[in-house]
Amino acid sequence: MKRKQIFLLFGTIAALLSACTTKNTNDIPFSELQIPNTNDTTNNPLTADNVSTYSSIYAQIAADNTSDSVKYALIYLDNDTIPELVVYDAGYDTYSLYTIKDESAFCMLDSFTTVELSYFEQTGIICSFTRWNGGGDEGGYGFSYYQTGSDKTLTDLSEPILSDTYNAVYNDNGEFTGEGITNYYHLGAEIDEASYQTRLSELGIKQGNGKSCMENALTKDEFLRDLN
């Protein structure tokens, strides 16, 4: 069957910070996920002190990196008013993601390779987009959703909470039939579409609400200037 809808979402930066480790941690069970109240922004209220703290920490990350292919962006990923830092290396298509923990940088996503990385504001959920066989209706593509947190570092080896894949169907002559097959997974186990959509909703994921992590990306000089 043809895929009816495509979410409009948008894969080494080892020298950035020692906080960005490569430890492999398992995602917590779906039933134990804490879904934030996206209307509550009272956690870590924005003050002059914490603005100064995250600005100086994020500025140091950028200042320590000498690559011209790296860009930076601030996003509101978790349920507070302190932004997270996205670091994207276009030379390797890798993303790293930092938050502030105990007045220092904590790496939530370490050198993650993907075509595009998007997020759902104040839910803690990020989504990677990948493609194969040329992508599009006549190839293959997929979306993988991850729960971030300040207690674990996600890597390319981490298992997504939810994921889906589309693969075009070809006949015995190698001709595209005009159709494709979409499969849905929860923690690596295949599930039906209805269950998949329910779990997406429970995570606070709504069609069209995903934002590109690089939507407001800046060069190093631009980023440092804005922080100052």
Buried (B, 14 or more C-beta within 10 A) or exposed (E): EEBEEEBEBBBBBEEBBEBBEEEEBEBBEBEEBEEBEEEEBEEBEEEEEBBEBBBEBBBEBBEEBEBEEBBBBBBBBBBBBBBBBBBBBEEBBBBBBBBBEEEEBBBBBBBBBBEBBBBBBBBBBBBBBBBEEEBEBBBBBBBBBBBBBBEBBBBBEBBBBBBBBBBBEBEEEEEEEEEBEBBBBBBEEEBEEEEBBEBBEEBBBEEEBBBBBBEBBBEBEEBBEEBE
